Amino acid sequence: MNFEPSRAKALNKLNDFVENNLSEYSKLRNFDFGPENRSNVSCLSPYITHGVISEKEVIEKSLNKFSFSKNEKFIQEVLWRTYWKGWLELRPNVWSDYLTELNKIREEFKSNQKYLDAIEGKTNIECFNAWTNELKANNYLHNHTRMWFASIWIFTLELPWQLGAEFFMRHLFDGDAASNTLGWRWVAGVQTRGKHYLASEWNIKKFTNNRFNNIKLNENAPPKVSEKTYSIIKQDFNNPQNIEDKNLLIFENNLSFEITDFQNYKFKKVYLISNKNENRSIKLSEKVVKFKSLLIENQEQRLKAKSIDCEVIDISEIKTTEDCYGLYPTVGENLDYLNLNNSKIDFLYRKLDKNSWQYCNKGFFNFKNFIPKIISSFI
């Protein structure tokens, strides 16, 4: 597993997957063959999360190779993250409530031995320990494995899902507030009320090609219960009328300005915003912080190569926002910091998000009915 922090490497990975492995994706995608054999999945999520390559690029490339019907499952998986983001944008209190709960639970469990054993990979469950070590070593886990891991954490180890979500965010290169938080909520049974995901021995054995055996799990646990309900908060995702002659702020989720909808506008200067751990509610591992930093540096180099005036600054250095536009950072740590410091910025929203988020008011099975319409807006 190697995620080199550059757009060129991301494009190479995309091209290689589409040419050599996309055809078998729908048949093999649920198999975790181990960290040395990831050819059955694209491993593009760390780059998509940071906007180094876009969902649009990935989908266009796949459709240039195969028809929509052949690609449908792959395209659905690419747009899952877009859907999760849109769902959270309409219910941002889910994120803020999660952080409030996490602060309380974190204090309660800081000396809990079962929790400490889990994050050190010292439980009595071999596969779980292997995945813990793999996550820390590679900053990535197969999507199916993430579900198994979360289920074991919640229902067999009986640990709070909030701590598990924090553990993932700390170590995943592709961690983002929406996919991570809502994914853990879904496994627990509080995202879709009463519907949880229970890992089973037969499923793990089958989809790891029998790499693990004698897996003793709680396969009959009831879903977790939450009394909280969240109503949709109407949001305005419209862009300003005249988008020019101001500075542009780019956060860690949009690190390829040259492929954005706003690449042809004239901005006075581009500021690439770094957000260090001291400003975050969830502290990231050193490797994740470095990965983000190197991706920002790579974007800076590409912008300077195009003679675009740009500079990397810390989020705390944003002094005045009256003369700034910002590529929208989405619900999460960056937006939290801006709101906490009353930074009033005119945000610019991607067409893909605007076209997708309007369909995120219900579940994914409703959303996927609109995928052809969403794709037609940019193909």
LOSE-227493 format. One line per 8 residues: number of its first residue (from 1); their letters; for each residue x, y, z of N, C-alpha, C. Coordinates in steps of 0.1 Angstrom, whole numbers, m for minus. Each point is the difference from the previous one (the first is absolute). Example, Ala and Ser with C-alpha at 12.3 -4.5 7.8 and 13.67 -1.06 7.14 Angstrom:
<recs>
1) AS) 132,m57,78,m9,12,0,9,12,0; m4,11,m7,9,11,0,m8,11,8
</recs>
This chain:
<recs>
1) MNFEPSRA) 8,m12,0,m8,12,0,9,12,0; m2,9,m10,8,11,m1,m8,12,m6; m2,10,8,m8,12,m5,10,12,m1; 6,1,m12,9,11,m2,m8,13,m1; 5,11,7,m8,12,1,1,9,m12; m5,m4,m12,1,8,m11,m12,m3,m10; m4,11,m7,m10,m2,m10,4,m10,m11; 13,2,m4,5,m9,m11,m1,m15,4
9) KALNKLND) 3,m3,12,0,m14,5,m15,m4,1; m9,9,4,m14,m4,1,m6,m3,m14; 4,8,m10,m5,m3,m13,6,m13,m6; 12,m3,4,6,m13,m5,m8,m11,7; m3,1,12,m8,m10,7,m14,m2,m6; m6,11,m3,m13,0,m7,1,m7,m13; 9,4,m8,1,m6,m14,3,m14,1; 9,m4,9,4,m15,1,m12,m8,4
17) FVENNLSE) m8,5,10,m12,m7,4,m10,m2,m11; m3,11,m7,m10,0,m11,4,m10,m11; 13,1,m3,5,m9,m11,1,m15,3; 3,m2,13,4,m14,3,m10,m7,10; m7,7,8,m8,m7,10,m15,4,1; m4,11,m7,m14,4,1,m10,m10,m4; 4,m8,m10,m9,m9,m6,m5,m11,10; 9,m3,10,m4,m10,10,m5,6,13
25) YSKLRNFD) m2,13,0,m2,7,13,m13,m5,7; m11,m1,m7,m13,m3,6,1,m15,5; 7,m8,m6,1,m14,4,10,m2,12; 10,8,1,11,m2,10,0,10,11; m7,11,m1,2,11,9,m2,m3,15; m8,m10,3,m2,m3,15,11,m8,6; 10,m5,m8,10,m8,5,12,8,5; 4,m3,12,12,6,6,11,m11,m1
33) FGPENRSN) 9,1,m10,10,m10,m2,13,3,8; m1,11,8,12,4,8,6,13,m6; 8,7,9,6,13,m5,10,m1,m11; 5,m12,m3,9,m1,m11,m7,m3,m14; m13,m2,1,m8,m2,m13,m13,8,1; 1,12,m5,m12,9,0,m4,2,m15; 3,m8,m9,m3,3,m14,m15,m1,m3; m7,m6,9,m15,m2,m3,m8,13,4
41) VSCLSPYI) 7,9,6,m7,13,4,9,11,m5; m5,12,m1,7,11,m7,11,7,10; m3,0,13,9,7,9,2,14,m3; m11,7,m5,1,14,m4,m6,9,11; m6,m6,10,m7,9,10,9,10,7; 13,m3,3,8,11,6,1,12,m9; 0,m2,m13,2,11,m9,m13,7,m3; m11,m8,m1,m13,7,m2,m4,8,12
49) THGVISEK) 2,m5,13,m3,7,12,7,14,0; 12,1,m5,7,12,0,m2,8,m13; m8,m5,m9,m2,8,m12,11,0,m10; 10,m9,3,12,m1,m9,m5,m5,m14; m9,m10,0,m7,m3,m12,m15,1,4; m9,2,m10,m14,2,4,m8,m12,m4; m12,m1,6,m9,m11,m4,m4,1,m14; m1,12,m5,m3,3,m14,11,m7,m9
57) EVIEKSLN) 12,2,3,11,m5,m8,0,m16,0; m2,m5,12,m1,m15,2,m11,m6,m8; m12,6,1,m12,m5,m7,2,2,m15; 5,11,m5,2,2,m14,10,m10,m6; 11,m2,7,10,m10,m4,m6,m14,m1; m8,m4,10,m6,m13,0,m10,m2,m12; m8,11,m3,m10,m1,m10,7,1,m14; 12,5,m1,7,m1,m13,5,m14,m3
65) KFSFSKNE) 0,m8,11,5,m14,m1,m12,m10,m2; m10,2,8,m12,m9,m1,m13,8,1; m11,m7,m3,m13,6,0,m4,3,15; m11,8,2,m5,2,13,m5,m13,7; m6,m8,m8,m5,m13,6,11,m8,5; 11,0,m7,12,m8,4,7,6,12; m1,14,1,6,8,11,m8,3,11; m13,m3,0,m10,5,10,5,m2,14
73) KFIQEVLW) 4,m11,4,4,m3,14,12,9,4; 10,1,m9,11,8,3,m3,15,2; m9,5,m9,m4,14,0,m8,2,13; m9,m9,4,m7,1,13,10,1,11; 10,m8,1,9,1,11,8,13,0; 4,5,m12,6,13,m1,m8,11,6; m13,m1,m3,m10,11,4,m5,m2,14; 3,m11,7,m4,m2,14,5,11,9
81) RTYWKGWL) 13,4,m2,5,11,8,m7,13,m3; m3,3,m13,m8,12,m3,m13,0,7; m7,m12,0,m12,m1,7,1,2,15; 10,m6,6,1,2,15,3,15,3; 8,6,m8,2,14,2,m13,8,m1; m7,m2,m10,m13,7,m2,m10,m3,11; 0,m12,5,m9,m4,11,4,8,12; 13,1,3,4,7,12,m2,15,m2
89) ELRPNVWS) 2,6,m12,m2,14,m2,m14,4,4; m10,m9,m3,m14,3,4,m3,m2,14; 9,m7,7,m2,m3,15,13,2,7; 6,12,0,13,3,6,1,m3,15; m11,0,7,0,m2,14,4,m14,4; m1,m10,m10,5,m13,2,15,0,3; 7,8,m7,15,2,2,3,6,14; m7,12,2,3,7,13,m4,m8,12
97) DYLTELNK) m11,m7,m1,m4,m9,11,10,m11,2; 5,m6,m11,10,m10,1,12,4,8; 5,12,m3,12,6,7,m3,2,14; m12,4,4,m4,2,14,0,m13,7; m6,m10,m6,0,m13,6,14,m6,1; 8,2,m10,14,m5,0,8,6,12; m1,12,2,7,7,11,m3,m7,13; m13,m3,3,m4,m6,12,5,m14,1
105) IREEFKSN) m2,m8,m11,4,m14,0,15,m2,1; 7,9,m7,15,m1,0,5,1,14; m5,8,8,4,2,14,m3,m13,8; m12,m5,m2,m4,m12,7,8,m12,m3; 5,m1,m12,7,m13,m5,15,2,m1; 6,11,5,14,3,m3,9,m11,7; m5,m6,11,8,m11,7,m7,m13,m1; m10,m2,m9,m7,m12,m1,9,m10,m7
113) QKYLDAIE) 3,m12,6,9,m9,m6,m5,m7,m13; m13,m2,m1,m5,m6,m12,2,10,m12; m2,13,3,2,10,m10,15,0,m4; 9,1,10,14,0,m3,5,m12,m7; m5,m12,3,4,m12,m7,m5,1,m15; m12,6,m2,m5,1,m14,9,8,m8; 4,12,4,7,9,m8,15,m4,m1; 4,m9,8,14,m6,m1,0,m13,m7
121) GKTNIECF) m12,m5,m4,0,m13,m7,4,m12,9; m5,1,13,3,m10,9,m12,m7,6; m11,m1,m9,m12,m8,5,3,m15,m3; m11,m8,3,2,m14,m2,m6,m4,m14; m2,10,m9,m6,m2,m13,11,3,m10; 5,m11,m6,12,1,m9,m2,10,m11; m11,m1,m7,m2,8,m12,m1,15,4; m7,2,11,m1,14,4,13,6,3
129) NAWTNELK) 9,m7,7,13,4,3,8,3,m13; m1,m9,m9,7,2,m13,m5,13,m7; m13,2,0,m5,13,m6,4,12,7; 1,m1,13,5,12,8,14,4,m4; 8,m11,m1,14,3,m4,1,4,m14; m8,m5,m9,0,4,m14,m4,14,m2; m11,4,8,m4,14,0,11,10,4; 7,m3,10,11,8,5,11,1,m10
137) ANNYLHNH) 3,m12,m6,12,m1,m9,m3,7,m14; m12,m2,m5,m3,4,m14,m10,12,m1; m6,3,12,m10,11,0,m12,m2,m10; m3,m13,m1,m11,m4,m10,m5,m14,5; m13,m2,m2,m6,m13,1,m10,m2,m11; m1,m13,m5,m10,m3,m10,m14,4,6; m9,4,m9,m13,5,5,m8,m11,7; 1,m13,m5,m7,m11,7,6,m2,14
145) TRMWFASI) 13,1,0,7,m2,13,m4,11,10; m2,12,m5,m4,11,9,m13,m4,7; m9,m6,m7,m13,m4,5,2,m11,11; 8,m10,m4,3,m11,10,6,6,13; 10,9,m2,7,6,11,m10,7,9; m8,9,m6,m9,8,8,m10,m9,7; m5,m10,m6,m10,m9,6,6,m8,12; 13,m5,m2,6,m6,11,3,9,12
153) WIFTLELP) 4,12,m3,3,11,10,m13,2,8; m11,2,m7,m13,4,7,m7,m12,7; m1,m11,m7,m8,m11,5,7,m12,7; 12,m2,m4,8,m11,7,8,6,11; 8,11,m3,8,6,11,m8,9,9; m12,4,m5,m9,8,7,6,14,4; 6,6,m10,5,13,2,m8,11,m7; 0,12,4,m9,10,m6,4,3,m15
161) WQLGAEFF) m9,1,m8,3,2,m14,7,14,m2; m3,9,9,6,13,m2,15,0,1; 6,m9,9,14,m2,1,6,m7,m12; m8,m9,m5,5,m7,m12,1,9,m12; m10,9,m1,0,10,m11,12,9,1; 3,4,13,12,8,2,13,m7,m4; 1,m13,4,12,m8,m3,2,0,m15; m11,m2,m8,1,0,m15,5,14,m5
169) MRHLFDGD) m7,10,5,4,14,m4,15,3,3; 4,m5,11,14,3,3,10,m6,m9; m3,m12,m6,10,m7,m8,m3,m1,m15; m13,2,m5,m3,m2,m14,5,12,m8; 6,m3,m11,4,10,m10,m13,6,m6; m10,m8,m1,m13,4,m7,m11,4,10; 4,2,13,m10,3,10,m7,14,m3; m13,0,0,m7,13,0,m12,m1,9
177) AASNTLGW) m5,12,4,m10,0,11,m13,m8,m4; m4,2,m13,m12,m6,m4,1,m15,m1; 8,m5,m9,1,m15,m3,4,m7,13; 9,5,8,4,m7,12,m10,0,11; m6,11,3,m9,1,11,m13,m8,m4; m5,3,m12,m13,m7,m4,2,m14,m2; 12,m5,m5,2,m14,m1,0,m7,13; 6,5,10,0,m6,13,m14,0,6
185) RWVAGVQT) m7,11,m2,m14,1,5,m9,m11,m7; 3,m2,m13,m8,m11,m7,3,m14,5; 13,m3,3,3,m13,5,m6,m2,14; 0,11,8,m6,m1,13,m15,m2,1; m7,5,m11,m14,m1,0,m7,13,3; 7,11,1,m6,13,3,m2,9,m12; 7,m3,m11,m2,8,m12,m13,m4,m7; m2,m12,m3,m13,m5,m4,m5,m8,12
193) RGKHYLAS) m9,6,7,m5,m4,13,m4,m15,0; 6,m8,8,m3,m14,2,7,m9,m10; 7,6,m10,8,m8,m10,14,1,3; 6,m11,5,15,0,3,7,m10,m9; 13,0,1,8,m10,m8,7,m9,10; m2,m13,m1,6,m9,9,10,m9,m8; 13,2,3,10,m9,m6,m2,m14,4; 3,m9,m9,m2,m15,3,13,m7,m4
201) EWNIKKFT) 2,m11,7,12,m8,m3,1,m5,m15; m12,m5,m4,0,m6,m14,3,11,m10; m5,12,2,2,11,m10,14,5,0; 6,1,12,14,4,0,9,m11,m6; m2,m12,3,8,m11,m6,m2,0,m15; m12,1,m5,m2,m1,m15,7,12,m7; m2,12,5,5,12,m7,14,4,3; 7,m8,9,14,1,2,8,m12,m6
209) NNRFNNIK) m8,m9,m7,6,m12,m6,6,m9,11; m7,m1,11,4,m8,12,13,4,6; 3,13,m1,13,4,7,m2,0,15; m12,0,5,m2,0,15,m10,m12,3; 3,m6,11,m9,m11,5,m3,1,15; m10,m8,4,m3,0,14,m3,14,6; m10,6,m7,m3,14,3,m13,0,9; 2,3,12,m11,0,10,m6,14,2
217) LNENAPPK) m12,2,m6,m6,13,0,m14,m1,6; m5,11,5,m14,1,4,m8,3,m13; m7,m11,m5,m7,2,m12,m15,1,2; m4,3,12,m14,1,3,m4,13,8; 10,10,0,m2,12,7,m11,8,m6; m8,7,9,m11,9,m6,7,13,m4; m7,8,m8,6,13,m4,1,10,11; 9,9,0,0,11,10,m12,9,m2
225) VSEKTYSI) m3,7,10,m12,8,0,4,15,3; m6,9,m8,2,14,3,m14,7,0; m2,8,9,m13,7,1,0,12,m9; 12,4,m5,0,13,m8,m5,m2,m14; m7,10,m4,m4,0,m14,4,13,m6; 3,0,m13,5,12,m7,m9,4,m12; m5,12,1,m8,6,m11,10,6,m10; m5,1,m12,8,6,m11,0,15,2
233) IKQDFNNP) 12,6,0,1,14,1,3,6,m14; m9,8,m5,1,5,m14,13,8,m1; 7,m3,m11,13,7,m2,0,7,m14; 7,11,m1,2,7,m12,14,m3,m6; 0,m8,m11,13,m3,m6,3,8,m13; m5,12,0,1,8,m12,13,8,0; 7,1,m11,12,8,m1,m2,15,m2; 9,9,5,m1,14,m3,m1,3,m15
241) QNIEDKNL) m6,11,m3,m2,4,m15,14,3,m7; 8,8,6,12,5,m6,12,m6,7; 6,m11,m6,10,m7,7,14,4,m6; 5,11,4,13,5,m4,6,11,9; 12,3,m2,7,11,7,0,m1,15; 0,m12,5,2,m2,14,10,m11,2; 5,m1,12,9,m12,3,m9,m12,1; 7,m12,m2,m7,m13,1,6,m8,11
249) LIFENNLS) m8,m6,9,5,m9,10,m3,m14,m5; 10,m9,1,m2,m14,m4,3,m8,12; m9,m9,4,2,m8,12,4,m14,m5; 2,m9,10,6,m13,m3,m8,m9,m8; m13,3,m3,m9,m9,m8,0,4,m15; 7,10,m4,m1,5,m14,14,3,m6; 9,m10,2,14,3,m4,4,m3,m14; m9,4,m9,3,1,m14,m8,11,m7
257) FEITDFQN) 5,12,3,m7,12,m5,m2,m1,m15; 10,m6,m7,0,0,m15,m11,m8,m6; m7,m8,8,m11,m8,m5,m14,5,6; 1,10,8,m13,5,6,m8,8,m10; m13,2,4,m9,8,m8,5,15,m1; 9,3,8,4,14,1,14,3,m5; 6,m9,m8,14,1,m4,2,12,m9; m10,4,m7,1,11,m10,m3,14,5
265) YKFKKVYL) m3,1,13,m3,13,5,13,6,5; 0,14,0,12,7,4,m1,4,15; 8,m7,8,1,3,14,13,8,2; 0,9,10,12,8,3,11,m9,5; m3,m9,9,10,m10,6,m7,m12,5; 7,m11,m1,m6,m13,6,7,m3,13; m7,m3,10,5,m4,13,m4,m14,2; 10,m9,2,m2,m14,4,0,m1,15
273) ISNKNENR) m11,m5,5,m2,1,15,4,m14,6; 9,1,9,5,m11,8,m7,0,14; m4,m11,5,m7,0,13,7,m11,9; 8,6,9,8,m9,9,m8,m6,11; 6,m9,7,m8,m7,11,m5,8,11; 7,11,3,m5,8,11,m13,7,m2; m4,0,m13,m14,6,m3,m10,m11,m2; 3,m12,2,m9,m11,m3,m6,m7,12
281) SIKLSEKV) m12,m4,0,m7,m7,11,6,m14,0; 2,m6,m11,6,m13,m1,14,1,m5; 10,m4,8,14,2,m3,4,m11,m10; 6,4,m11,4,m10,m10,14,m5,3; 3,m12,m5,13,m6,1,10,8,m7; 13,m1,3,10,8,m6,1,m4,m15; m3,m12,m4,1,m4,m14,m12,6,m8; m11,1,6,m12,7,m7,3,15,m2
289) VKFKSLLI) 5,6,11,3,14,m1,11,3,m11; 10,m9,0,10,2,m11,m5,m3,m14; m9,m9,m1,m6,m3,m13,m8,12,m5; m8,6,8,m7,12,m3,9,11,m4; 11,2,8,10,11,m2,7,m2,m14; 3,m12,m3,7,m3,m13,m10,2,m12; m12,m3,2,m10,2,m11,m2,15,m2; 0,8,11,m1,14,m2,13,6,m7
297) ENQEQRLK) 11,m5,4,13,4,m7,m1,m3,m14; m5,m12,m4,m1,m4,m14,m9,9,m8; m11,4,6,m9,10,m6,7,13,m2; 7,5,10,8,12,m1,9,0,m11; 8,m11,m2,10,m1,m10,m7,1,m14; m12,m7,m1,m7,0,m13,m5,14,m4; m5,7,10,m5,13,m2,11,10,m4; 11,m1,7,12,9,m3,5,m4,m14
305) AKSIDCEV) m1,m12,m4,5,m4,m14,m9,7,m10; m13,3,3,m9,7,m9,0,15,2; 10,5,8,2,14,3,m12,6,8; m6,m8,8,m11,5,9,6,4,13; m3,12,4,5,5,13,m7,m8,11; 8,m7,8,m6,m8,11,9,m1,12; m6,m4,11,8,m1,13,m7,m9,9; 7,m8,7,m5,m9,11,0,7,13
313) IDISEIKT) m12,1,6,m1,6,13,m8,m9,10; 2,2,13,m8,m7,9,m14,6,1; m10,m8,4,m13,4,1,m2,12,10; 9,0,10,0,11,10,5,13,m6; 6,0,m12,5,12,m6,m10,7,m9; m12,m6,m1,m10,7,m8,m5,12,8; 5,12,m4,m3,12,8,m13,7,m5; m1,3,m12,m12,7,m5,m7,m9,m10
321) TEDCYGLY) m13,0,0,m7,m9,m10,m9,8,m9; 0,14,1,m8,8,m9,4,m1,m14; 13,m2,m2,5,0,m14,4,m14,m4; m7,m10,6,3,m14,m3,m12,m8,m5; 2,m9,m9,m9,m11,m3,7,m12,6; m8,m11,3,6,m12,4,m7,m12,m7; 8,m9,m5,m6,m13,m5,m5,m7,12; m13,m3,m1,m7,m5,12,6,m12,7
329) PTVGENLD) 4,1,13,7,m11,6,m9,m12,5; m13,2,m1,m10,m10,5,0,m1,15; m11,m6,5,m1,m2,15,12,m8,5; 7,5,10,11,m6,6,9,10,7; 12,m4,2,10,7,9,3,14,m5; 2,2,m13,3,13,m6,m12,10,1; m12,m5,m3,m12,9,1,m2,3,15; 2,m10,9,m2,3,14,9,11,5
337) YLNLNNSK) 13,0,m5,9,10,4,m4,14,m5; m4,1,m12,m5,12,m6,m12,6,7; m10,m9,3,m12,4,7,4,5,15; 9,m8,6,3,4,14,7,13,1; 7,4,m11,7,13,0,m8,11,m8; m13,m3,m3,m8,9,m7,6,5,m13; 6,m9,m7,5,4,m13,m11,m1,m11; m4,11,m5,m11,1,m9,6,0,m14
345) IDFLYRKL) m1,m12,m7,6,m1,m13,m11,m4,m10; 1,6,m12,m9,m4,m11,6,m13,m6; m8,m10,2,5,m13,m5,m4,m3,m14; 9,m7,m7,m3,m5,m14,m2,m15,1; m11,m4,m6,m5,m14,0,2,m7,m13; 5,m12,0,2,m8,m12,m14,m3,m7; 0,0,m13,m12,m4,m7,m4,m14,4; 9,m9,1,m3,m14,3,m7,m1,14
353) DKNSWQYC) 5,8,9,m7,m1,14,m14,7,m1; m1,11,m7,m13,6,m1,m10,m9,m7; 4,m7,m10,m9,m9,m8,m3,m12,8; 9,m4,9,m2,m13,8,m7,2,13; 4,11,7,m5,1,14,m15,2,1; m6,5,m11,m15,2,0,m7,m14,1; 7,m11,m3,m6,m13,1,4,m8,12; 6,7,10,5,m7,12,m9,1,12
361) NKGFFNFK) m13,4,m3,m9,2,11,m5,m14,6; 2,m10,m8,m5,m14,4,12,m9,0; m3,m13,m1,11,m10,1,7,m2,m14; 11,m7,0,8,m2,m12,m7,m7,m11; m9,m9,4,m8,m7,m11,m9,9,m8; m4,11,7,m7,10,m8,9,9,m8; 12,3,6,10,8,m7,5,m7,m12; 2,m13,0,6,m6,m12,m9,0,m12
369) NFIPKIIS) m13,2,2,m9,1,m11,3,13,m8; 6,10,6,3,12,m7,14,1,m5; 8,m11,2,14,0,m5,1,3,m15; m8,m7,m8,1,3,m15,m2,15,m3; m10,6,8,m3,15,m2,12,8,4; 6,m4,12,12,8,5,11,m1,m10; 3,m12,m5,11,m2,m10,m3,8,m13; m12,0,m4,m3,8,m13,3,14,1
377) SFI) 1,5,13,3,15,1,14,3,m3; 9,m10,0,14,3,m3,6,m8,m11; m7,m10,m5,5,m8,m11,m4,6,m14
</recs>
